[in-house]
Amino acid sequence: MKPWSNLLWRAAGLCLAALLVVPALAAEPLSAGQRQEDLDFLYETVLVEHHPDAFANTPEAEFLEVKAEIEERLAAETDTEFLLDLMRLTALVGDSHTSVSLGGLADFRGYPFSLVRRGESWYLSAAALEDKDLLCQEVTLLAGKPVEEVIEAYGTLFASDNPVHLRRSFRQACNVADIYEYLGLVEAGKPLTVTLKGGKALSLAPVGMEEMNKLEVVRISDKIKGQPETAAADAYYFAKPLTEDAYYIQYNTCQEAEDLPMEDFAALVAKDLKAGDYSRVLLDLRNNGGGSDGVIWPLFEVLRESMDGGAKLVGLIGEATFSSALINAVEIQEMGGVLAGEPAGGSVCHFGAVQTFSLPNSKVRGQLSSKYLDLNTLLDAAAGRGVVALEPDVLVYQTLEDTLKGKDTLADWCLAAPDQKLVPAVHDNAPLTRGRFIGQLYEAAGSPDVEIGEELPFKDSFGIEWYLPAMAWAKEQGIAKGGAEGTFSASRPLTWKEAAVFLGRTAEALDLKPDPAAKRMGPVPAALGGSQDAVTRAWDLGLLPADADFTGGLTRSQGEKLAEALKALTA
């Protein structure tokens, strides 16, 4: 049993003390005038002037309506209520990277409990000593409402661009009494009812920080027996073999360690991989909340070489995978790797590149996005996804049973799963990019051997993409010629005209000629650009559907059908 102030365990959720990460800076309660200045600064200077698009998710009129409501109570509300008002206004942006810090100005009260999510259920992960027998039991209701309904209400205060990030924010603040009261979930000063599966309920009165720190608590970590080899380490990154066949890399922050630069770390990994005979490499991003997405690049180059040698790359993700780490996870898919685990807290496309701010009077701090990161336009793997939580290719939840046994459900599953279960998810209706179609044509042509030198096929090639050999082959054969500046724009959606050109050039490279008896009659549709040689060749060979709408884009499944038609002619 330990004091509540020591309850700082990852899987158990953060206690109230851990939430107050900003020191109290306002010695006296703020005046209404000071609050007005802070409110105006937050809205006009921070959100409207400096956010890339503050009204992307909420109309300006709604911001002004909420701001006017706040202004009406500036003289009467407490500093805690004012801080929550600031959070509410900021949350309208709907951007997980733009938020006001929960702490500093406020004198919060809490309820003595915390929650942890395992699978689709919530469990009591910490409680006062007298409730020790209820630890690890499933929680079904909070304040008489389903937990998911309470989480939705928390979205009023916590800026999130996907439900996974909101769940994480809720878990970290699920015991803050002032939030329940502000949202109208609990009457002021009244206890919170926590209902467990089976009907038993706890009635928890709100207590201040001083009293909270005197409480003795039991926590789920007290029940855990040992820890897995893959437990989060106090290091930016580390690597080690897990078995004779599997190599493990933990990447916890997108920053370079001063005592081990990423290039040096990547060289050590390369040495290990060459010395062993690993068929599977696990790259763990589950504890990584971001930083700079380019830091990992030397390691990606090493892993690309390992993949080319036959190893399978598996990225491990979870709700804490966020920001730059989220970008790195999508890049793993761009390499042809597989993502396994739970949905990430970060969205595929998102506002980011965070800057910090501080309000002039209260000194309340926060962070603000400075640009929009549209991965749709940067990576084939992100095509068509938008502002949604990154889903793993293979969904594997950490179980409560394994947590108590000190086991890593996901890592154990990845070590035991056969290769046929570790495959990328199929997104047939996603937009077909130029790079992916070249990859499909390359496979249809039999994936001929190709030499990739030090110089990449095109100036905008990354050098790690799964379709890189296809790009080198297509350039060598005159199928993909690129633009005047030597770029190819592989992640751009493919048009039907471009598809026809690539098909025709591939047919020419493979020396495919139409059977005069089976030659398609009639002119090439005008939407395909008329009678260019490559287009005409593809049309005459019957590689293009006669009844397609050639004015729109293509899906991945349509690209597969075109490639299958080409392959049939080579048989």
Buried (B, 14 or more C-beta within 10 A) or exposed (E): EBEBBEBEBEBBBBBBBBBBEBEEBBEEEBEBEBBBBBBBBBBEEBBEEBBBEBBBBBEEEEBEEBBEEBBEEBEEBBBBBBBBBBBBBBBBBBBBBBBBBBBBBBEBBBBBBBBBBBEEBBBBBBBBEEBBEBBBBBBBBBBEBEBEBBBBBBBBBBBBBBBBBBBBBBBBBBBBBBBBBBBEBBEEEBBBBBBBEEEEBBEBEBBEBEBBBEBEBBBBBBEBEEEBEBEBEEEBBBBEBBEEEBBBBBBBBBBBBEEBEBEEBBBEBBEBBEEBEBBBBBBBBBBBBBBBBEBBBBBBBBBBBBBEEEBBBBBBBBBBBBBBBBBBBBBBBBBBBBBBBBBBBBBBBBBBBBBEBBBEBBBBBBBBBBEBBEBBBBBBBBBBBEBBBBBBBBEBBBBBEBBBBEBBBBBBBBBEBEEEEBEBEEBEEBBBBBBBBBBBBBBBBEEEEBEBEEEBBBEBBBEBBBBBBBBBBBBBBEBBEBEEEEEBBBBBBBBBBBBBBBBBBBBBBBEBEBEEEEEBEEEBBEBBBEEBEBBBBBBBBBBBEEEBEBEEBBBBEBBBEBBEBBBEBEE
